[in-house]
Amino acid sequence: MAGGPRLSAFRLDLAYEGTRFRGWARQPGQRTVQDALEQALATILREPVRLRVAGRTDAGVHALAQVASFATTRDDVRPQRLRLGLNALLPPDVAVSAVTPAAEGFDSRAARSRTYRYRLWVSPVRPVHERAYVWDVRGPVDVALLREAAKALVGERDFAALTPSARLYRSCVREVRHAAWSPGDGGTEWSFEITAGSFLHNMVRVAVGSMVDVAQGRLSAARFESALAGGERRVMGQTAPARGLALVAVEY
């Protein structure tokens, strides 16, 4: 019996500013990164395309190193020409940096790890040029407490306390391989980087908001660790704004 058409797989490396997007995933009547890319691909390839992606970022979250994948029945795709064509059609807040042929069966969702970075603005002077990419925290921040709280996140454990959507998961167990704060240039900001195999909905933003609450005295370090161990989202702190978060690395 004859099989279906042979499919060619491709990997897209891209970046986007999430400010005006309702996130990655396609949603009816909403502006999303997936929809913008799929429309551009369909125009060039003249066939419907469905993308898979390494990280399904939420509304307002940015990506410096996102990875998507797709398959096409076209056998005449020239990667460099496709990259140029996509960038000509895409809006200015999305850019494809590379298009490469992928091995058969390659799935961008099957990444070994993802790394997110959250930028915290700690200067008494509000950001102007950086305002769309940082959380401008008002009041003093004890960075020693920030750094100490981050240590509690490293390891394999149930992270139900860091998501409002725990009931939607079969398991909230994740392995965080790295979580640490580091100072930025000029003393105006601190950046938090976290690496894991996968993340729960809002996991990084709840973690950052809760650590800031610890660093500003609204939540004790002991309470933070107790709530983390007990899986109690209601005891955790605030959810940090989306604008400070970016996907910065994906490893396979």
N, C-alpha and C positions, 0 to 999 in steps of 0.2 A: 504493500500500500504506500503510495507516495506521501511524503511528509509535507509539512507546511513550508513557507518561505524561510530561507536561511536568514538569521538575524545577526547583525553586527553590533557589538557592544562598545560604548564609549564612556569615558570619564570626563566630567566637567569640573574644573577648579574655578571657583568664583568668589567674589566678595560683594557685599551690599551694605548700604546704610539702611537700617531698619525703621527709621523714624516714621516714614509715611506708609509703611507696609503693615498689614494685619497679620504679620508673621510669614513663615515659609508656606504652610499648607494651604492648598486651594480651598476657598470658601465662596459660596454663591454670593454674588454682589459685592465682594470685598477685593481690595487690591492686595495681592499676595505675590511673593517672589516666585513661587512655583507656577502660578498662572502666567506671569510675565514671560518666564523662560519657555514654558510649554507652547505659548502662542508664537514666540519667535522661532522656536524649533519647527513647529508645524508649518510656518510660512516658508521656511527655507527648504525643508525636506519634503514638503507637500504630502504629508501624512500625519495623523495624530501621534503624539509622543507622550508617554507617561514617565515622569522622572521619579527616581528614588533619591534619597538624600541622607547624608551622614547625621545631620542634626536638625530636627524640626523646631527651629527657633520660633519664639512667641512674638506677638506684636511688639514692635519697638526695639527688638534685640538686633544687634548688628552681627555681621560675619566678616572676618578678614580672611578666613581660609575654609570656606565651605566646600564640600565635595558632593556632586550629584552624578547619577549614572542613568543611562537610557539605552534602549536597543532599537534598531531601525532595520527595515527590510531593504533600505537603500544600500547598494554595494559600491557606490561611487563617491562616498563621503571623503572629502579632503579636509583633515582636521584644521589646518591653518586657515583655510578659506571659510570653514564653518565658524571658527572663532571670530574672524573679522565680520562675518555676516551677522552673527548674534550681537556683537557690540554695536553694530550700526542700527539694529532694530530695538535693542533694549533701552529702557529709560536710563537717565544719567545716574541713578542711585543703585545700579547693578552693573557689574563688569565681570566678564569671563576672562580669566588669565590664561587658561590652557584648555585645549581639547585634545585628548589622547585616546587612541584605540585601547580597549580593555580586553583582558582575557575573557574567554567564554565563561559565563556565569558570574562575572564580577558584579557585586552589589554594594553600592556605597553605604548601605545600612550596616554592612558587616564589618564596621571599623573595629579595630582593637582598642582604641581609646579616643576620647575627645577631650580637648582642653578649652576651658572658658576663662576669660579674664574679666574682672569687674574693677572699674576705675572709680575711686572715691576722692572727691575734691575736699581738701581740708583747710584751704586758705580762708582767712576772714574776708578776702575780696572775692566776690562771686565770679565765676568763669564767664567769659564772653564768647571767645572763639571755640571753646571746648564744651559749651553748655549742652549740646546734643549728645555728648558721649560720656558724661560723668554724672555722678550723683553729688550735688553740692550740699554737703551736710553742714547744718548750722550748729554752732557750739563746739566746745572742745571734744577731741576724740583721744582716748588713751590708747595709743597704738600698741603698747605692751599687752594690753588686754585683748586687742584684736588678734595679735599674733598667737597668744596663748590659746584663745578660743579656736583658732583654725586647726590646732593640733588635734583637737577632739574629733575632727571630721575624718582623719586619715584611718583607713582600714576597711574591712568588710563588715557591714552591719545593716540593720534595718533602719532606713532613713525616712520612715513614714512621717516623722515629726517635721520634715522639711517640705512637705507637699500638701496642698489642700485637696488633692485628688487621690489619696491613698486607696480608697475603695475601688478605684478603677483598675488597680494593678493586682495581678495574681500574687506578686511578691514585691516588696519595697526594698529588698536586700540589694545593695550595690557595693562595689569595691572602689573606694577613693584611694588612688595611688599617691596623690600629691595634693596638698592644700596649704598655701602659705601667702602671707602678705609681704610686700616689698615696697620700699619708697620709690617715688618717681623723681624726676629731675626738678630741682628748684624748691623742693619741700612743699609743693602745692597739692600733691596728691599721693595716695597710696593705692597700689594695685593688688588685687587678690587673684591668684591663679589656682585652678583646681582641675585635676585630671582624673577621669574615671572611664570605665568601659562604657557606661551609659548613665543617663541621669533621669530623675523623675521630673514631672511637670513642676516648674517654679523652684526646683531644689536649690539652685545656686542663689537665686534672689532671696529666698527665705533665709538661707544660711547667712548671706551678707547682711540682710536687715537685722537678723537676730544678733550677729556679732557686733554690729554698730550699736544696738541697744545695750549690749554688755559694756562696750567701750564708752558709752555715755551715761552709764549708771542706772538705766531703766530695767535692766535684767542682770541678775547676779551670774557670775561664771558658774557657780554650783547649780543654779536653776537651769541654765543653758544646757549643761551636761546631763542633768537629770531628765529634762524634757526630751533631749536627744535619745537617751537610752530608753525612755518610756514610750516613745512614739506619739507624743502629745503635741500636735500642731497648735492647739489653742493656748498652750503655755509658752510657745516660742514667740519671738518678736515679730516685728513688721516685715513686710515684703519690700525689698529694695526696688526702686524704679527700674524699668526695663532699659532705659537709655544708657546706663552704665555698663551693660553686659555685652560681650562679643565672643563669638566662637573664633578661636585663634589658631587651633591646630587639630588635625585629624590624622591618626596613624592607622596603618593597615598591616 
